[in-house]
Amino acid sequence: MLCCGNAGYTCYPSMATIGKAIGRNRKTVEKYVDELVEVGLILTEPTSVTTKDGMKWNGNLKYTLLDPQRAVDLFNERQLAKLDAGVQKKRKVMDAAEKKRERRQIPHAEYIAAKSKHEPEELPL
């Protein structure tokens, strides 16, 4: 059994132990662990070990299984954020296109008057 701990939600297996259990190499295990952390299913924390002669070494990672509902909520939040970002981008594009259309729709006479630097002269009759 890979996990132990007070309630069975925390464990300290090495990458090699996990690899042997699932039939994968260390790099693949690291990739899988990173993915599980990314989606919010587990939390990892570094640990240390002190030997009898007082030397301190890095230990195995401490793995904590998180509430699956938390992972679902995190996934949904990320999806909504992506959707919102897409909507914002589309809104900017549409606003820019609208401004471009507004510039094109100025009647020719108004455009000439706006570009003219002086008032037209009145001709005497």
C-alpha positions in Angstrom: 0.0 0.0 0.0 1.4 3.4 -1.0 -0.4 5.7 1.4 -0.5 5.8 5.2 -1.2 8.5 7.7 -3.8 9.5 10.2 -6.8 9.4 8.0 -5.3 7.8 4.9 -5.2 11.1 3.0 -1.4 11.8 3.4 1.5 9.7 2.2 5.3 10.0 1.5 6.2 7.5 -1.2 9.3 8.1 -3.3 9.0 8.7 -7.1 10.6 5.3 -7.6 8.0 3.6 -5.4 5.2 5.2 -7.3 6.9 4.3 -10.6 7.1 0.7 -9.6 3.5 0.6 -8.5 2.2 2.0 -11.8 4.8 0.6 -14.1 6.3 4.0 -15.2 9.7 5.7 -15.0 10.5 8.6 -12.7 10.1 11.3 -15.3 6.7 10.1 -16.2 5.7 9.9 -12.5 6.9 13.5 -12.0 4.8 14.6 -15.0 1.7 12.8 -13.6 2.3 14.4 -10.2 2.6 17.8 -11.7 -0.7 17.3 -13.6 -2.5 16.2 -10.4 -1.2 19.3 -8.6 -2.2 21.5 -11.5 -5.8 20.2 -11.6 -6.1 20.5 -7.8 -6.4 16.8 -6.8 -3.3 16.7 -4.7 -1.0 19.0 -2.8 2.8 18.2 -2.5 5.2 19.5 0.2 8.9 19.0 0.5 10.2 17.1 3.6 13.6 16.6 5.1 15.3 13.8 6.9 18.0 14.2 9.6 20.5 11.3 9.8 22.0 9.9 13.0 25.1 11.9 12.5 23.1 15.2 12.2 23.2 15.6 8.4 20.0 17.0 6.9 18.8 15.6 3.6 15.8 16.2 1.3 13.1 13.6 2.0 10.3 12.3 -0.2 7.5 14.7 -1.1 4.5 14.7 1.2 1.4 14.1 -0.8 -2.0 15.2 0.4 -5.2 14.1 -1.3 -7.5 17.0 -1.7 -11.3 17.1 -2.0 -12.3 16.1 -5.5 -15.1 18.8 -5.5 -12.4 21.4 -5.0 -10.7 20.2 -8.2 -14.0 20.3 -10.1 -14.6 23.9 -8.8 -11.1 24.9 -9.8 -11.6 23.5 -13.3 -14.9 25.3 -13.7 -13.3 28.6 -12.5 -10.5 28.2 -15.0 -12.9 27.4 -17.8 -15.0 30.5 -17.0 -11.9 32.7 -16.9 -10.9 31.4 -20.4 -14.4 32.1 -21.6 -14.4 35.5 -20.1 -11.0 36.3 -21.7 -12.4 35.2 -25.1 -15.5 37.4 -24.7 -13.3 40.4 -23.7 -11.1 39.8 -26.7 -14.0 39.5 -29.1 -15.6 42.6 -27.6 -12.4 44.6 -28.3 -12.3 43.4 -31.9 -16.0 44.3 -32.3 -15.5 47.7 -30.7 -12.6 48.4 -33.0 -14.6 47.3 -36.1 -17.5 49.6 -35.0 -15.2 52.6 -34.6 -13.8 51.8 -38.1 -17.3 51.7 -39.5 -18.2 55.0 -37.8 -15.2 56.6 -39.4 -16.3 55.4 -42.8 -19.9 56.5 -42.5 -19.2 60.3 -42.2 -20.9 61.9 -45.2 -18.5 63.3 -47.7 -19.5 66.9 -47.2 -18.9 66.7 -43.5 -15.6 65.0 -44.0 -14.4 67.8 -46.4 -15.7 70.4 -43.9 -13.9 68.7 -41.0 -10.6 68.5 -43.0 -10.9 72.1 -44.2 -9.0 74.7 -42.2 -11.0 77.7 -43.2 -14.6 78.6 -43.7 -15.8 78.8 -47.3 -15.9 82.4 -48.6 -19.2 84.0 -49.4 -19.3 85.4 -52.9 -20.8 88.8 -53.4 -23.9 88.9 -55.6 
